Amino acid sequence: MWEEIDEWLHEHYAVHGASQHRQASGGGCIHQAWTIGKEDRRFFLKTGGCEQSSVYRAEADGLNQLRAALKHS
């Protein structure tokens, strides 16, 4: 799993080896949550089964809407 995450982060954000610097984070009782990356570039990541992919997509859409709203405020 971590290798695929590193590949995705490298492709989309030009970040190398972020998962080598990971720490478990609080994120609820259903999913595991992680903070990965170094001090200059950190990411929050939730992991769980593929059956939860629609939940992850909905959360990502909501976070993107919040980001857009903050840019325009």
N, C-alpha and C positions, 0 to 999 in steps of 0.2 A: 504494500500500500504506500509506504513512504517514498519509494522510488518513483512511483507514478505521480505523487504529489509534487515531488521535486521537479520532475520533467514538466509538469503543467505550469508551475511557478516560473520555471526558467523560460518557457515558451511565451508566457503572457506578461511577465514582469521582469525578465532578465535577472532573476534572483537565482543564485547557485547554492545548493545544499542547505536550504532553510530548515528542512526537517531534522537535520543533525542538531539543531538547537531548539528542542521542543520541551514544553512543560505542560502537564495536565492543568486544565482550567475548569472552573465551575461553568456549567452550561445547561443544567437541568438533570433530570433523572432518566431520560429516555436515551440520550445520545452522549457519547464521549466528546469532550471539548478540549481543544489544545490551543496554546499560543506557540507559534513556531517562527523562527527567524532570528535575526540579530537585532541589536538595539536600533540600528538605522533603518531597518525594514522588517516589521513584524506583521504577522497575519493571525487571525482567529479562525480556527477550523473546527468543524463538527464532523464526527464520523459515526456511521451507523450502517444499517443494512440498506440495500438497494430499494427495498419496498418503501423507504422513506424519501425517495428522490423528489416526489412532488412537494413534500414538506420543505425540503431544502430549497427547491426552486422558489416557493412562495416566500420563504424568509429572505432569500437573495433579492427578489423583486422589491420587497418592502424596504430592505436596507438601501437599495439603489434609489428608491423614491425619497428616502430620508436624505441621502447624500445630495440629490438634486435640489431638494428644498433648502438645504443648508447653503448651497452655492448661490441660491437666488435670494437669500435673506440678508 
